[in-house]
Amino acid sequence: MRRRTRVAGASWLFVLLLGLILPCPGPAAGPREAIEGALRNGMGVVLVVVGAGHPDPADEAYGDWANYLNNFSSRADPAVRIVKTTAAEYRRIIAAPALKDEFATLFIRDPAHTLQYDGMILEPQIYLLGQNYALRRGDFTPRTGYGLRQTAVQLR
């Protein structure tokens, strides 16, 4: 009987620890809620806008873009929230800045301080420049432009 109690106690402890480690299931926050929540908590936001169409598997630029984004996502600073959305959803939730392409990335420090990159990012260092900007670890200057431009974000 004593052995069974010890096993039951260990099982209970294991389940409790899993609950602390694993994310809680629940309704997934939409992009707007994710952006607002991250900014409210003082986090930087990397908003990745993806075209809704299915890419050609032979498209080398798309493959490079996806690879660079995945590498950045796996190594991103925990103080930055990466939010992915479609161009159509972006247009529904964000009034400004306007998209010039079906792909874009916004590095948001706060609504008044945002860097926008139009198109697919094909130079990995741009993610690090944008992340540093969003986390207040660097400022944007034309010398470090790399296709980034300063703007502001206005949610609808």
N, C-alpha and C positions, 0 to 999 in steps of 0.2 A: 504494500500500500504506500509506503514512504517513497519508494522509487517512482511510482506513478505520479505522485504529487510533485516531485522534483521535475519530471519531464513536462508535466502540465504547466508548471511555473516557468520553465525555460521556454516553452512554446508561447506563452503569453508575453514574455519579455521580448522574444523575437518579433512577434506581431507588432508590439508597441514600437520597437526600434524601426521596423520597416515603415510604419506610419510617419515617423519623424523624418526619415530619409527620402521616401518617395513622394512625389507631388500628389496632392489630394485631387481626386477626380471631381469634376464639377463643370459647370458651363464654361466653355472657353470664351475668353474675352475677345471681342472684335478688335480690329486695329485701332479704332478711335479710343476705346476704353483702355487699351494697352498703352497708347501714347499718353493719354491724360494721366493714367496711374503712374507711369514711369516719371513723367515730369513733376507730378505732385510729390513724389518721393525723392526728388533731387537727382534722378538718374538721367544720363544722356540717352538719346534715342537714335538708332540708325533705322530709318524707314526705307525699306527696299520695295520698289515698285516694279512689278513683273508683268509683262504682257500676257494676256489671257490665251493667246494662240499657242498651239503645240509647235515647238521648235523643230527644225529639221535636224535629225541626229548627226548629219554630216557638217552642220554649221560649227566651224572651229571657234568663232568668236563666242558663240553661246556656251560651248564647252569650257573655254577658258574662263568666261565670266562666272559660270556655275562653280568651277573649281576654286577660283579666288574667293568667292563669297563663302563657300563651305569652309575653306581654310581659315578665313577671318572669323566666321561664326564659332568654330571650334576653339579658337584662341582669344576671343574677344574678352575684354575686361568685364568682370562681373557687374561693374557699376554702369554698364551700358545695356540697354534693352534693344534687341533686334526685333523689328516688327516687319513682317512681310505682308504685302497686299497687292491686289491687282490694280491696273490703271483705272478700271471702271469704278472700283470701290474707292480709290483715292479721290476721284472726281466727286464722289458722293459725300465724302467726309471732310475734304479739305478745299477751302475756297481759294487759297493762295499759298504757294506759288503755283502757277499753271504748269502742266506737263508739256514738254516739247516732243516727247517720245513715249513709247509704251514702256520703256525701262527708264528708271531714275533711282537715285539714292539721295536721301536727305539725312544730314547729320545734325540733329536738333539738340542744342544746348538748352534753349528755352524758346518760346514762340518768337521772340524778337531776334534771336541769334541762331541762324540756321545756315548750313552750307548745302547747296544743291549741286548734284552732278547729273547731267542729262545723258541718258543712254546707259550702256553696260559698262561697268568699271572693269577695265582690262589691264590696270596697273595696280598690283596689290598694295603698294605704299599709300595709295589714296585712302584705303580703308583706315590705315593707321593715322594719317593726317586728320581725317574726319573724326575718328574716335577721340583723338586728343583734343580736338576743338570742342566736341560735344561734352567732354569731361572737364573742360576748363583747364586743360594742360597745355594749350597752345592757342595762338591767335592766328587768324587768317590774314595773309598778306598776298598781294599779287604775285610775289616771287614764288610762293608755295601753291600757286593756283591749281595746276594740274587739271584744269577743266572745272574746278570748283568755283562757285560764285556765292557771295553772301546774299541772303534773302531773309524773309520772315515767314512764319507759318501762321495761317489763319484757319482754324477749324470752323466748320459750318455748325 
